[in-house]
Amino acid sequence: MRHTRSQRGNVRSHHRLDNPAVTLDKNTQVPHLRHRASLVTGQYKGRTVIDMQAKIAKRTKRAESKKGGR
C-alpha cells in the first residue's frame, strides 16, 4: 500500500536515535543505564541483584574449558 509524504515523514521521524540515559552510581560513581542493574557492581537501587563474583567465575571457567577443548 502506498504511503503519503506526510506518513513517510512521520515514520522516519521516529527512526532518529536518542542518546541513552546514563547515570552515575551513587556509591561507586560507575556509569550505568537508567532502570537497569550496574554491570560492574551488580546493584540496582542500592541492592545487590546480580552476584558478580559468581558471574566472573563462571565466565573464566567457561573460557578455560573452551581453551582446553581445542
C-alpha positions as CSV (number, residue, x, y, z in Angstrom):
1,M,0.0,0.0,0.0
2,R,1.3,3.4,-0.9
3,H,2.0,6.0,1.8
4,T,1.7,9.7,1.5
5,R,4.7,12.0,2.0
6,S,3.4,13.0,5.5
7,Q,3.0,9.4,6.6
8,R,6.5,8.6,5.4
9,G,7.9,11.6,7.2
10,N,6.2,10.6,10.4
11,V,7.6,7.1,10.3
12,R,11.1,8.4,9.6
13,S,11.0,11.0,12.4
14,H,10.7,8.1,14.8
15,H,13.8,6.4,13.4
16,R,16.0,9.1,14.9
17,L,18.4,7.7,17.6
18,D,18.3,9.2,21.1
19,N,21.2,9.3,23.5
20,P,20.9,6.6,26.1
21,A,20.1,7.8,29.6
22,V,23.3,7.2,31.6
23,T,23.5,7.8,35.3
24,L,26.4,7.6,37.8
25,D,26.1,5.1,40.6
26,K,25.7,7.0,43.9
27,N,28.2,4.8,45.8
28,T,30.8,3.8,43.2
29,Q,30.4,6.6,40.6
30,V,30.3,3.9,37.9
31,P,28.1,4.9,34.9
32,H,25.2,2.6,34.0
33,L,21.9,2.8,32.1
34,R,18.9,4.1,34.0
35,H,16.4,1.5,35.4
36,R,19.0,-1.3,34.9
37,A,21.4,-3.0,37.2
38,S,25.0,-1.9,37.1
39,L,27.1,-4.5,35.2
40,V,30.2,-3.6,37.2
41,T,28.7,-3.8,40.8
42,G,25.6,-5.9,40.2
43,Q,23.5,-3.4,42.2
44,Y,20.1,-1.8,41.5
45,K,18.7,0.8,43.8
46,G,21.3,0.0,46.4
47,R,20.6,-3.7,46.5
48,T,22.7,-6.4,45.0
49,V,20.7,-8.2,42.4
50,I,23.5,-9.9,40.4
51,D,26.3,-11.9,42.1
52,M,29.2,-10.5,40.0
53,Q,31.8,-12.8,41.7
54,A,29.9,-15.9,40.6
55,K,29.3,-14.5,37.1
56,I,33.0,-13.7,36.7
57,A,34.0,-17.2,38.0
58,K,31.5,-18.8,35.6
59,R,32.9,-16.8,32.6
60,T,36.5,-17.7,33.4
61,K,35.7,-21.4,33.8
62,R,33.9,-21.4,30.5
63,A,36.8,-19.7,28.8
64,E,39.2,-22.2,30.2
65,S,37.1,-25.2,29.1
66,K,36.9,-23.7,25.6
67,K,40.7,-23.2,25.5
68,G,41.4,-26.7,26.7
69,G,39.0,-28.3,24.3
70,R,40.7,-27.1,21.1
